[in-house]
Amino acid sequence: MMRLITSLLALLGAVLTSCVPSGRVYDPALDGLDGYLSARQLYETRKLDKIEALRKILPPDGGDPRQRFTVCYNLAEEFFSYKFDSTETWLGRSMAAAEEAQDPHLITKAEILLADLYSTAGHFLDADRLFGVISARVLPEELQKEFDYAYYRFARSLQDNLGIIESVPVPDLSACEDRVLGSFPVHSDVWREVRVARFLRENQLSSADSLNRLMVKAHHQEEHRYAVVTYIQSVIESAKGDEKACMAWLVESAESDIVNSVKDYASLTVISQILTDRDVDRAFRYLRIAQEDAIFYNARLRPWQISQFFMNIENSYMDWYREISLRTRTVAVLMTVIALALLAALYFLVKRSRKLSKTQNALILSNQQLETTNERLQLLNKEISEANAIKEEYIGLFLKILSENIDKMAAHDNSIRKKLKQGKTDELLKELSITTRTEDELEAFYHTFDTTFLSLYPDFVEAFNGLLREDERIVLKKGELLNTELRIFALVRLGIEDSTRIANLLHYSVSTIYNYKVKMRNKAAGDRDKFEDNVKTIGRKI
């Protein structure tokens, strides 16, 4: 009968577990991304400080127009991926300064960046018109290169968004690539970017991967270029079918966008799309952040693209809700059946218990004797526990005394140095010569501690290694009894858990003790949250 009840309870537990909604996806990379997202305001403040610093050096109207052009153009570049309206405004001021300087080359330079802005933001008609105006001019080599690259980006953007604006003709992408590859130095960033794009288009994934990884290595997280090349790497990994690597590079790209306060991006949106079927809550949160940034940027293309994904997330929510509703109805029926079965089992148990009452009365005397014996055993166990507590307390006190002696010697050495500075050498010569006594005493303290502790727990090192993953176990150097990590957790075994107290005893900083604890927990073979509790049981006889 008990087996029947146990089986029914196990079945009930299994049903309840199956009806719990799937939890949040645990992914250290995504948890790290969440940390960056929570610090967005900090990075944005840094961005605004940089912009404000540029504004402060802006020459007043009537000053040198070329210098004013340079500052306005630099401000436009700072705003380029941060806010569309501000970028457009500062490019307008750049062109005004260039016109005042009567420099057609500067005007064209600003117009090229404005056309690039329009194509990036989805203003394809404006971009096409402006590229047409610029292409009618004879440009110097440097501006021609900038124009070719911006026009290539325009062609790529149109190619990626076919059907959005049908009245804009799509340039020959291959011809645009040829012009850029022919005008930019081989292995420059632009040359590599275009070459990687062509490799991808031709499905030469190995070549694209090798070349793009060179660009990844050439940049770091605080460059917007890093976000671009890591996003391209995610595209390459996706084409190769490695979805895990794809997600890792998307997270790298998104984190770089956050660090650089980029508001016009794709990485976080793509991550949200991937997570739609795995972690709908997180997917919605990421997409909402991306939508907020896209609205803040105030361009046409990105909000429209993002809005397409909200429908997918809504569908996922509906599927999830229907699944949970079905599970809830199923469990209600099963719980009713199980409850009836439990009532029947309870009836038979009560009936059977009446038959056993006579036998229970006969066992009362034996139980009383057993209780007496148990009381004695409990008393003995209490005495043993108290003895262990006293032992551990005395060991802690002993270590504290040794540590305080070391502090006193250190203070004495400081006093000697002070007298030396005051020129009281005669007094010092009578006392002692300057030595490394503190370090020697500290080493002696460690040796005494190691010897004393291992005499109490001779199998501590072996047992501690048994709590770690096999590839992370500690191997002591020749002549070592314990090392720093082992001493920290030896004190934990003695009941000294406070990091400040451990730091004072071993003469390390609190942050060093904390870092060692975290590092060892991360190496645990089992549950990291129970690692220190497991250490406390080493040497305990059960």
C-alpha positions, 0 to 999 in steps of 0.5 A, a space after each residue: 500500500 505504501 508503494 502505491 501511495 509513493 507511486 501516486 505522489 511521484 506521479 503527481 510531482 511529475 505532472 506538476 513539473 511538466 506543467 510548469 512553464 519553461 524557465 529562462 534560458 541560462 546562457 552566460 553570454 546573454 547574462 553578460 549582455 544583460 549587464 551591458 544593457 543595464 549600464 546603457 545610461 553610463 555609456 550614453 553619458 560618456 558619448 554625450 560628454 564627448 559630443 559636448 567636448 566637441 561643441 565647446 571647441 566649435 568656432 563662433 560664426 564669423 570665425 575660420 569657416 574651415 575650422 568650423 567645417 572640421 568641428 561640424 563634420 566631426 560632430 556629424 560623424 559622432 552623431 552618425 549612428 546615434 541620432 539621424 536628425 542631429 547628424 543631418 543638422 550638423 552636416 547642413 552646418 558643415 556644408 554652410 561652412 564649406 560654402 562660406 569657405 568657397 571650397 567645393 571639395 569640402 561641400 562634396 565631402 559633406 554631401 557624400 556623408 549625407 548621402 551615406 546617412 540617407 542610404 543607411 537610414 532608409 531614405 533611399 530616394 534622397 540618397 539616390 538623388 544626392 548620389 546622382 548630383 555628386 556623380 556628375 562632378 569630377 572628384 579628386 582621388 580621395 573624394 572619389 574613393 569616399 564616394 565609391 565606398 558610400 555608393 557601394 553601401 547604398 547598393 548593398 542597402 538597396 539589395 538587402 531591402 528589395 521591395 521597400 521602395 520600388 522606384 529606386 533602381 538598384 545599382 550593379 553591386 558587383 560593379 560597385 565592389 570592383 570600384 571599391 576594391 580597385 581604389 582602396 589599398 589592399 588589406 585596408 579595412 574597407 577593402 577587406 569588408 568588401 572582399 568578405 561581402 563578395 566571398 559571402 555572396 559567392 558562398 566562399 565561407 572559408 575565405 570570408 571567415 579567414 579574412 573577417 577574423 583578421 578585421 576582428 583582431 584589428 579592432 577592439 570593443 570600444 570601436 564602432 567598427 568592432 560591432 560591424 565586423 563581429 556582426 559580419 562574423 555572426 553572418 558567416 557562422 550562421 551560413 556555416 550552420 554554427 548557431 552557437 558561434 553565431 549567437 556568441 558573435 551577435 552578443 559581441 556585436 551588441 555589447 560593442 554597440 552598447 559601449 559606443 552608444 550606437 542607436 542604429 543597429 541590427 545585432 540586438 534585434 537578430 538576437 531577439 529573433 533567435 530567442 523568440 522560440 527559446 526565451 520569449 520574455 527575454 526576446 520581447 525585452 531585447 526587441 523593446 529596447 531595440 525599438 526604443 533606440 530605433 525611435 530615438 535614432 528617428 530614421 525610417 528603416 530600422 523601426 519598420 524592420 523591428 516592427 515585423 518581429 513583434 508579430 512573431 513574438 506575439 505568436 510565440 506568446 499565444 502558442 505558449 499560453 495555449 500550451 500552458 492552458 492545455 497542461 493546466 487542464 490536463 493536470 486538473 484531471 490527473 490531480 482529481 484522479 490521483 486524489 480519489 486514489 489517495 483517498 482509497 489508499 487512506 481508507 485501506 491504511 486506516 483499516 490496516 492500522 487498527 489491526 496493527 494497534 495490538 502489535 504497537 502496544 507490545 512494542 511500547 516498552 521496547 521503544 521506551 528502552 530505545 528512547 533512553 538509549 537514543 537520549 544517551 547517544 544524543 548526549 554523547 553527540 552533543 559532547 562531541 560537537 562541543 569538543 569539536 567547537 572548542 577545538 576549532 575555537 582554540 585553533 582560530 584563537 591560536 591563529 589570531 595570536 600568531 597573526 597579531 604577533 606578525 602585525 606587531 613586528 610589522 609595526 616595530 619595523 615601521 618604528 625603526 624606519 621612522 627613527 632612521 628617517 629622524 637620524 636616530 641611528 645610535 638608538 637603532 644600532 642598539 636595538 637591531 639591524 634592519 631585516 626581513 623579519 616580518 616576511 620570515 615570521 609570515 612564512 613561519 606563520 604559514 608553516 605553523 598553520 599548515 602543519 597544525 591544520 594538517 595534523 587535524 585534517 591530514 586528508 584535507 588536500 585530497 578531499 578538497 580536490 575531490 570537490 573540484 573538477 578533475 582538470 582544475 585540481 590543485 597540485 602543490 609545489 615541491 615542499 608545499 603543505 598548503 597554498 593560498 587557496 587551500 589556506 583560505 578554505 582551511 579557515 572556512 573548514 575551521 568555521 572562519 567564513 568572513 572574508 575580512 577576518 580571513 584577509 586579516 589572518 593571512 595578510 591579504 586584501 579582502 578583494 583578493 580573498 573574495 576573488 580566490 573564493 569566487 575562482 574556486 567556486 567556479 571550479 567546483 565539480 558540483 553545485 557552486 552554491 554548496 561548495 563552501 558547505 561541502 568544504 565544511 564537512 571535510 574530515 567530519 565523521 558521520 
